[in-house]
Amino acid sequence: MPTTAELVAAAQAVVPSISIEEIQAKLQGGESIVVLDVREKDEYDAGHIAQAQLLPRGLLEFRIHDVIPDKSTTLVLH
């Protein structure tokens, strides 16, 4: 059975990462992206990316289709 570190490393190998500066540049440049903040509401309320939409991880699979109906939308998850 793989360790947590191995699972994280495997995910990082296939899921691209982006810095907050890159996100802000894309948003300011008018790129069509949606930023989803998948933390809990109290974490979101403590500080979040200005244009981020809150969709906690525990609800993601249940509400993603309501929040982002277009499957071709570029998503950035925080």
C-alpha positions in Angstrom: 0.0 0.0 0.0 1.5 3.4 -1.0 2.3 6.0 1.7 0.6 9.4 1.9 3.8 11.0 0.6 3.8 8.6 -2.4 0.2 9.4 -3.2 0.9 13.1 -3.0 3.9 12.7 -5.3 1.9 10.7 -7.8 -0.8 13.4 -7.9 1.7 16.2 -8.2 3.2 14.4 -11.2 -0.1 14.7 -13.2 -1.8 17.7 -11.7 -0.3 21.0 -12.7 0.4 23.6 -10.1 0.0 27.4 -10.4 1.2 30.2 -8.1 -1.1 32.8 -6.6 0.8 35.4 -8.7 0.1 33.4 -11.9 -3.6 33.1 -10.9 -3.8 36.9 -10.3 -2.1 37.6 -13.6 -4.6 35.3 -15.4 -7.6 37.0 -13.7 -6.2 40.5 -14.3 -5.5 39.6 -17.9 -9.1 38.6 -18.5 -8.5 34.9 -19.0 -11.6 32.8 -18.6 -10.9 30.8 -15.5 -12.9 30.0 -12.4 -11.1 29.9 -9.0 -12.8 27.5 -6.6 -11.7 27.6 -3.0 -12.3 24.1 -1.6 -11.4 25.0 2.0 -14.0 25.3 4.8 -16.1 28.5 5.2 -14.1 29.7 8.2 -10.9 29.3 6.3 -12.4 31.2 3.3 -13.7 33.9 5.6 -10.2 34.4 7.1 -8.8 35.2 3.7 -9.3 34.2 0.1 -8.5 35.1 -3.5 -10.8 38.0 -4.4 -12.7 36.3 -7.2 -12.7 32.8 -5.7 -16.0 31.0 -5.2 -16.4 28.9 -2.1 -17.2 25.2 -2.7 -15.9 23.1 0.2 -14.2 19.9 -0.7 -16.8 17.8 1.1 -19.5 19.3 -1.3 -17.4 19.4 -4.4 -18.8 16.3 -6.1 -22.4 17.1 -5.1 -22.4 20.8 -6.2 -19.8 21.2 -9.0 -22.4 20.8 -11.7 -24.6 23.6 -10.2 -21.6 26.0 -9.7 -19.8 25.2 -13.0 -22.2 23.8 -15.5 -19.9 24.2 -18.5 -17.5 21.2 -18.4 -15.0 23.0 -20.6 -14.4 25.7 -18.0 -10.8 26.1 -16.8 -10.7 25.6 -13.1 -8.1 26.5 -10.5 -8.7 24.9 -7.1 -7.3 26.3 -3.9 
